[in-house]
Amino acid sequence: LVETITTTGASTVDLTGFSSAHNDYMLILSDVKNSSTSAMTSIYYRLKLNNSWDTYSEYYQITLYSANATSSSTQGGSNDAARMVYSPNTGTTSNMTYYINNTNSSSRKHIHGTGMSDNRRIQLGSYKNSNSPIQGIRIYMSGGNIIGTFSLYGLAKS
């Protein structure tokens, strides 16, 4: 365990425990939801690169949502941030596990994971074009404040 943050209504959650000790990390989001009971929003992330939170439109993603055995939705694109979870309904929580790869390399930074939000199975794959090491990950809602526990684990180097 590198770092854990529990919040009851912050605008952002900044995990900055990345170092050269690990090349790959696991990020667990537990019981995450919007602090507003009337808002349905998405959860996004941005990376800290070169001592600042990166907002350039080079976050590429593909996300698959499956509400049940017969319906699903796929979204993709390039934006100034990448979506982690799509529109958790009001009052419900999201539980996700993400893997962050190539954090110290001079190649693309990969983030992929799976989990549940409001009875929807979610799979995410995204990457950020950057030659710089990851120094942190910022998690935030598209509207309102965020509640939940965020745990960052460093994975052993092979």
Secondary structure, DSSP 4 states (H G I P E B T S, - for coil): --EEEEEEEESEEEE----TT-SEEEEEEEEEEES-TT----EEEEEEETTEE--SS-EEEEEEEESSSS-EEEEEEEESSEEEE--PPTT--EEEEEEEE-TTSSSPEEEEEEEEETTEEEEEEEEE--SSPP-EEEEEESSS-EEEEEEEEEEPP-
